[in-house]
């Protein structure tokens, strides 16, 4: 049913639970691939040159944060790739998913309280409202 699943992951426990669901769905199909999208939040307090230096460090950071996620897919022999994107996580995930014509996006819920959701908006809410494919939010 699905051929391309996007897993939005940040290394948290919520994103690992989302990875488990992605693995279960992808594992049921012989032709499904998973793209793990990692979007670190930009540090707005630093200048552009320091921001680029930070993004270089992030290339190594994702390996640490997503090691369990990768082990899950490797252990179940599910084809996957990891993509690191820059920018605000919600819009960056939406832009990639829409451009790739993804079949499904799976991401974890962070459980923001009502005030935080009102002021900040959650990544899952931003993705759900703007993407052109189904979204599964895992608690």
VEXLUM-267052 format. One record per residue (C-alpha): residue in one letter; residue number from 1; z, x, y. Coordinates in Angstrom, 1 decimal, padded with zeros to 4 digits, always signed. Each point is the difference from the previous one (the first is absolute). Example, Ala and Ser with C-alpha at 12.3 -4.5 7.8 and 13.67 -1.06 7.14 Angstrom:
2
> A,1,+007.8,+012.3,-004.5
> S,2,-000.7,+001.4,+003.4
This chain:
139
> X,1,+000.0,+000.0,+000.0
> X,2,+000.9,+002.8,+002.4
> X,3,-002.0,+003.2,+000.3
> X,4,+001.6,+001.6,+003.0
> X,5,+003.7,-000.4,+000.8
> X,6,+001.6,+001.7,+003.1
> X,7,+003.6,+000.9,-000.3
> X,8,+001.6,+000.6,+003.4
> X,9,+002.9,+002.4,-000.8
> X,10,+002.6,+001.9,+002.1
> X,11,+002.1,+001.4,-002.9
> X,12,+002.8,-002.6,+000.3
> X,13,+001.5,-002.0,-002.8
> X,14,-001.9,-003.1,+001.2
> X,15,-003.3,+001.9,-000.2
> X,16,+000.7,+001.2,-003.5
> X,17,+000.7,-003.5,-001.1
> X,18,-003.4,-000.9,+001.5
> X,19,-001.5,+002.9,-001.9
> X,20,+001.3,-001.4,-003.3
> X,21,-001.7,-003.3,+000.7
> X,22,-003.3,+001.8,+001.0
> X,23,+000.2,+002.0,-003.3
> X,24,+000.6,-003.2,-002.0
> X,25,-003.0,-001.8,+001.6
> X,26,-002.3,+003.1,-000.1
> X,27,+001.0,+000.7,-003.6
> X,28,-001.2,-003.4,-001.1
> X,29,-003.6,+000.9,+001.0
> X,30,-002.0,+002.9,-001.3
> X,31,-002.0,+000.4,+003.2
> X,32,+002.7,-000.3,+002.7
> X,33,+000.9,+002.9,+002.3
> X,34,+002.9,+000.4,+002.4
> X,35,+000.0,+001.7,+003.3
> X,36,+003.5,+000.9,+001.2
> X,37,-000.1,-000.1,+003.8
> X,38,+002.8,+002.0,+001.8
> X,39,+000.3,-000.4,+003.8
> X,40,+002.8,+001.9,+001.6
> X,41,+001.3,-001.5,+003.2
> X,42,-001.2,+002.1,+002.9
> X,43,+002.6,+001.9,+002.0
> X,44,-000.6,-001.2,+003.6
> X,45,+002.4,+002.5,+001.5
> X,46,-002.3,+003.0,-000.6
> X,47,-003.1,+001.1,+001.7
> X,48,-003.5,-000.1,-001.6
> X,49,+000.1,+003.6,-001.2
> X,50,+003.4,-000.4,-001.7
> X,51,-001.2,-003.3,-001.5
> X,52,-002.9,+001.8,-001.7
> X,53,+002.4,+002.6,-001.3
> X,54,+002.2,-002.9,-001.3
> X,55,-003.0,-001.6,-001.8
> X,56,-000.7,+003.3,-001.7
> X,57,+003.6,+000.0,-001.3
> X,58,-000.4,-003.7,-001.1
> X,59,-002.8,+001.1,-002.4
> X,60,+002.8,+001.7,-002.0
> X,61,+002.7,-002.6,+000.7
> X,62,-001.9,-002.8,-001.8
> X,63,+000.0,+002.0,-003.2
> X,64,+003.8,-000.1,+000.1
> X,65,+000.4,-003.6,+000.9
> X,66,-002.6,-001.3,-002.4
> X,67,+000.6,+002.1,-003.1
> X,68,+001.6,-002.9,-001.9
> X,69,-002.8,-002.3,+000.9
> X,70,-002.6,+002.6,-001.2
> X,71,+001.9,+000.6,-003.2
> X,72,+000.0,-003.8,-000.7
> X,73,-003.8,-000.2,+000.2
> X,74,-000.6,+003.3,-001.8
> X,75,+002.3,-001.1,-002.8
> X,76,-001.9,-003.2,-000.5
> X,77,-003.3,+001.7,+000.4
> X,78,-001.1,-002.2,+002.9
> X,79,-002.5,+001.6,+002.3
> X,80,+001.4,+000.5,+003.5
> X,81,-000.5,+002.0,+003.2
> X,82,+002.3,+000.7,+003.0
> X,83,-001.2,-000.4,+003.5
> X,84,+002.0,+001.1,+003.1
> X,85,-000.9,-001.9,+003.2
> X,86,+001.2,+000.5,+003.5
> X,87,+001.2,-002.6,+002.4
> X,88,+002.2,-003.1,+000.0
> X,89,+000.4,-000.9,-003.7
> X,90,-000.9,-003.7,+000.2
> X,91,-003.3,+000.3,+001.8
> X,92,-001.0,+003.2,-001.8
> X,93,+000.5,-001.8,-003.4
> X,94,-002.0,-003.0,+001.2
> X,95,-002.8,+002.1,+001.4
> X,96,-000.4,+001.9,-003.3
> X,97,+000.3,-003.0,-002.2
> X,98,-002.6,-002.0,+001.9
> X,99,-002.4,+002.9,+000.2
> X,100,+000.3,+000.6,-003.8
> X,101,-000.2,-003.7,-000.8
> X,102,+003.1,+000.3,-002.2
> X,103,+000.8,-002.8,-002.5
> X,104,+003.7,+000.1,+000.4
> X,105,+002.7,+001.7,+002.1
> X,106,+003.5,+000.5,-001.4
> X,107,+002.9,+001.2,+002.1
> X,108,+003.7,-000.1,+000.0
> X,109,+002.2,-002.1,+002.3
> X,110,+002.4,+001.9,+002.1
> X,111,+002.3,-002.9,+000.7
> X,112,+000.2,+000.2,+003.8
> X,113,+002.5,-002.4,+001.5
> X,114,-001.2,-002.7,+002.3
> X,115,+000.5,+001.9,+003.2
> X,116,-001.8,+003.1,-001.3
> X,117,-002.9,-002.1,-001.2
> X,118,-000.2,-001.7,+003.4
> X,119,+000.1,+003.3,+002.0
> X,120,-001.8,+002.4,-002.3
> X,121,-002.0,-002.2,-002.4
> X,122,-000.1,+001.1,-003.7
> X,123,-002.9,+001.9,-001.5
> X,124,-000.3,-002.6,-002.7
> X,125,-000.3,-002.8,+002.6
> X,126,-002.6,+002.0,+002.0
> X,127,-002.1,+000.6,-003.2
> X,128,+000.3,-003.5,-001.3
> X,129,-001.2,-001.6,+003.3
> X,130,-003.0,+002.3,+000.6
> X,131,-001.5,+001.1,-003.4
> X,132,-003.0,-001.7,-001.6
> X,133,+001.3,+000.1,-003.6
> X,134,+003.1,-001.4,-001.9
> X,135,+003.3,+001.8,+000.7
> X,136,+003.0,+000.3,-002.4
> X,137,+003.3,+000.8,+001.6
> X,138,+002.6,+001.2,-002.5
> X,139,+003.7,-000.4,+000.7
